[in-house]
Amino acid sequence: MTNAKLLYHTDGNVIDFIEDLIEIGVDILNPIDLTALDVDKLKQEFGNRLCFWGCIDTKRVLPKGTPEEVESEVKKRIR
């Protein structure tokens, strides 16, 4: 037996099959596309069974934000 965690990488809106991913043993979902998914809803519905990796705005905040904006976004997502 291993303590390894299973990460699944996907793009877009995966809400319709998140339950299936959990059922097959996925522990971590990456990335979370902020334009396609509601992060708060995901956390509420699945947060006790699945870790969400990402959730940072990669189209605006990371490439164009100030260091302070990036820090604020990171702190907002770590909860």
Helices and strands as residue ranges (DSSP letters): E 7-9, G 15-17, H 18-23, E 28-30, H 39-46, E 51-52, H 61-64, H 67-77
